[in-house]
């Protein structure tokens, strides 16, 4: 691989000039991805000064380099919160990388998709052009939709340089649970009981024995579940009374001190096995079948591994104790199993490790990319 030159960027004008020169010289440019062809690696970490904080109208305007954990701290001092940053799960991500990954939201069960909290943004395209999309008003429907398109996970269509973010008030009361079930079938049954309630938990995070032991750094027996209720105190205490009664039926108790969610911001960058987040989407009702099929595949290879994720929403993540190059055929087989179980795959694995966009939107994305990136310099895929 050719040499990689790291370049710090803190203004839109700097970024536009770098991209224009790169197009002229056919120089690869990478951001939020490991460079594959050398060239320029952009660093936006110092582009992190808040541009506008409108407390009264529950809105903040930020650049791409500010970390979610810093945004979380800042908004909390004013009694507010940015919902996708309201747990430690993604705390090391910058806002720019959060958007690049498709705006994940650990609290999606109660509060909806993370993109609902992105009112607008500004993007620089790989040809050096710049455009604002969306706006400070939710009624900006056309721009709002284009924001969705440009924040397609790992789509590499443009670089976000400004984000208009919707905030919410901090809840009056919270209560977090940390419990371990003997089996995944028990967890699935418990999720069904939560689904029947009118107010769901803010989040529901599940990890089986193998994945949980790695994530929490301590040997785990059974299936660990962390979930939290938030809202006014009466509402939360009513939920607690009902949940305590349900848990008693499983003959389990909450941990004496509930853990916080593990930080999964950069799991996929670690060399401690292979991690794949947000590739598989299946109904929680068939999670046990999927687990069984994964175990059979792993056993054939003599590998260890496990599953974790936002089970109630069907977002199942993968851990395998082997490095990435060795697992490609297994991932393909798992993608087939997900489809056979009525689920779907995001195409993330192909974007990160394969030839780029796949699926129904691939033609649209590739056509758009060629217009805005004629030399195909930005986050080059394998060819």
Buried (B, 14 or more C-beta within 10 A) or exposed (E): EEEBEEBEBBEBEBBBEBBBEBBEEEBBBBBBBEBBBBBBBBBBBEBBEEEEBEEEEBBBBBBBBBBBBBBBEBBBEBEBBBBBBBBBBBBBBBBBBBBBBBBBBBBBBBBEBBBBBBBBBBBBBBBBEBBBBBBBBEEBEEBBEBBBBBBBBBBBBBBBBBBBBBBBEBBEBBBBBBBBBEEBEBBBBBBEEBEEEEBBBBBBBBBBBBBBBBBBEEEBEBBBBBBBBBBEEEBBBBBBEBBEEEBEEBEBEBEEEBBEBBBBBEBBEEEEBBBBBBBBBBBBBBBBBBBEBBBEBBEEBEBBBBBBBBBBBBBBBBBBBBEBEEBEEBBBEBBEBBEEBEBBBBBBBBBBBBEBBBEEBBEEBBEBBEEBBEBBBBBBBEE
